[in-house]
Amino acid sequence: MSVIKSIELVGSSPEGFDAAVKDAVTEAKKTIRNIRGVRVQDMEVLIENDEIKEYQTRIKLFFTVERK
């Protein structure tokens, strides 16, 4: 039997929503193992001087809890 844990993260990128999701997952992979999936929960665009400055995504990341 496995236990799945979830955490919420926010990724950002000036390039687009896909890149923002990849940013969040790439950073999570540095400290979290056994990532099982991601659910995009929210998307948002930051605008400055009438131009898109940054794309942000709030994700829920799921991973398997390791047993010792």
N, C-alpha and C positions, 0 to 999 in steps of 0.2 A: 504494500500500500504506500502511496506517495502523498505528500502534503505539498500543495501549491500555495505560495505566498504572492501577494501583489503589492506594488508600491506605485505611487504617482510621481511622474517626472514632467518637467517642461523642457522641451528642446526648442532651439531657435536657430534661424539661418536667414541671411539676406537673399538666399537663392530660391526659396519656395518651401511649401509644406512638406514635401517628400524629404528634402534635405534636413528640415527641422526634426522630423521623426528619426531619421538616421543619426543625427547628432545626439539625440537623447539615448538611443540604443548603444551607440559607440561609446559614450561616456559610461553608461551602466555596465557594459562588458568589462570595463577596467577593474571593477570590484565585485561583480555578481557573476556567478556561474549558473549553468543549467537554465538559461532563459528559454521559456516555452512559447511565449507569444506576447503580442502587444495589442492593445485596443486604443485607438485614437478617440479621445473623449471630447476634445474641444480644439478649435482652431481660431486663431486671432491674428490680425495684421496690425503692426504699429506703423503709424504714418507720421512723417515729419516734413514740414514745408510742402505739403500736398504730394509727397512722394512716399511710396512704400519703403520703409526703412528695414523692417524685419518681420519675418513670418514666425509665429510661435504655435506649437502644438502641445497640448496637455495629454499625456498618455498614461495608461495603466499598463505596467509591465508585470508579467507573470513568470515566476521561476520556481523550480523544485527545491524544497528545503532539503539540505543534506543531513544525513544521520551519521552520528559518530559511533 
